[in-house]
């Protein structure tokens, strides 16, 4: 067994979702709400709509109703999703992303948190290949850091071998305190900032950390 209820998992593919969600559900189902682990699925709005039985024009921003209907359709198609996943991380191209809480039954409506992305329209030639992978990597790295560094709570005594530098970690923790957002929303915002920064570099999934931090802090110029 490669994971337990204290493992954090980010799924970045919609291939083979059924068996994967069933496996994750067997790990997280019945675990305590204050468990250290959790799982999220990153996908784009068009993919979510397709899985939820809807069609979507990728050139148009996804609406809140489309998000809600697609999420309900997704959970109906994959019954294990409610036990397997905590959130859907939904990208939407140049439009804001969304953190969608996966319903487990009994909730009224779908809870979403909008996550802004920088406007790159004035940045000239962009290189988006690999940006999605960068979003996933940045999100997971930030989420790992924030899960280990619990803010006002007592920090774990276990050794931490994450990839986030202390400079980036301080910005993540500061943003979480200032905005009072969910850890995963802060993490996704950082991931989107990394993905946006990677669009400025010719090489796939390569980016300047200063650009990512600038975008994360809301500076449309990045770090340049």
Secondary structure, DSSP 8 states (H G I E B T S, - for coil): ----TT-EEEE---TTHHHHHHHHHHHHTT--TT-S-EEEEEEEHHHHHHHTT----TTS---HHHHHHHHHHHHHH-TTHHHH-SEEEEEETTEEEEEEE---SS-SS--EEEE-----TTS-S---TTHHHHHHHHHHHHHHHHHHS-TTS----S----S--HHHHHHHHHHHHHHT--HHHHHHHHHHHHHHHHTTSSSTT---HHHHHHHHTT-TTTT-
